[in-house]
Amino acid sequence: MALLRIRVHPDPILHKKAEPITEFDKKLQKLIDNMIETMFTDDGVGLAAPQIGVSQCLFIACPEAKPGTELVFINPQVIETQGWEIAREGCLSLPGISGEVPRAKKIRFRYQDRTGESHELEVKDFFARVIQHEMDHIDGILLIDRVDIQQRQKIMAEYQLL
């Protein structure tokens, strides 16, 4: 396996809507394995394909942050959301930056696994936050697009200093 370079803001691919995946071939499997290794090496709990320069609807999530417990989500679509909460989030594509982001407390969504099989899953709390954060990446949205204007200005000022 190989470590992949994580793209950081303002890389244009991070602001582009990703393309659906239709081929579940060996190339995709290798990409998934490399993404998993990269996510754990960079101490992430999620990693979306656009973050490594691939504009495809794919992300890895591992809210337990333990190798072997990661899940692969391809072509996800939210079906239902419930409740709202604001909590601090960070992002591998905005190193050293975090912000208070509003998210649904509970979501139900459809996705395909790494073999192309369809599933439906309902998650809540931190796991729901991770899924929504990664889904934003495949929609070309960063956490700085979700925070209020005051936070965004502060984050961008700090980010320019990094």
Helices and strands as residue ranges (DSSP letters): G 12-15, H 26-41, E 46-48, G 49-52, E 58-61, E 71-90, E 98-112, E 118-124, H 125-138, G 143-145, H 149-161
